[in-house]
Every structure is written in structure tokens, then in C-alpha cells.
Amino acid sequence: MLPGTEEIVIKDQATSVEIVSPDELVPVCELSGIPKEQLLRVANIYKPSANAMQSGTDNTHYWCIAFDTQERWENPLMGWTSSADPLANLSLKFDTKNEAIAFAVKSGWQYEVEEPHTAKFKAKSYAANFSWDKKTRVATK
């Protein structure tokens, strides 16, 4: 059994909650037709970081599953980047980390979870720009 999957909560349309152990889940990998070598890959579960160009936190309130790209090559005719990897462009979004883990377990994928980094903010004041103490005073010569 994989760590962190002791019990998985599944909700149905009637909003009744059912707790299912991972042993009772039907593996989708047996029915999906995905080649065996693709099932051995490791899925990365992560929470996307905020856009560095903006101060908002949009697109950071969900968890993603993505795979590392395997081999790529440049198309000699057009110069485009080509790949034979069917999972290279796969990016799935989930509301919670547990939903993403449950999907990876049900799909038969091994997974790694990257915990999000939290920013450490210092308390700042606009008035500190104009204070006259030894810490902020700078010689002009």
C-alpha cells in the first residue's frame, strides 16, 4: 500500500460520504489500454506557484498531476519540437491533494507529492521609508 492512502473519501451525487480502502478500488490501468512501460512512470503531484509577473494568487488554488517529458527531438522540416510521449502534455487539475492522490492510485501510477512553498513576509510600513534612524540613514558622500 502506498503511503498517505490509508483511507480515501469518495463523495457521490447524493452527498453521502463513503470511506473506501485502496484495496477495494478497481485499477483503471487494466481497462485503459495504456502500455505497460507508461504505467511505470512517476506522476508529479504539485500545487502551481503564483505568477511572478503579477501579485494575484489566481491559478494557485488547485493541485495538478503532470509527468516529466521523456525524449524530444526537433522536426527537420519545420523545426518544431516533436515527441512520441503520450503523457507529455497531460496536466490534470484537482481541488485537493487527496483527490489527486486517489486518482493516481486508481490509475495505477506511482506518484511523488511536492508540497507548496510558503512565502515568508516581513512586516513593512510605508512610513519606514522616511524615518530618520541609524538603520535607514545613508551617507550621500
Salt bridges, closest charged atoms under 4 A:
ASP85 OD1 - ARG41 NH1 2.57
GLU115 OE2 - LYS97 NZ 2.87
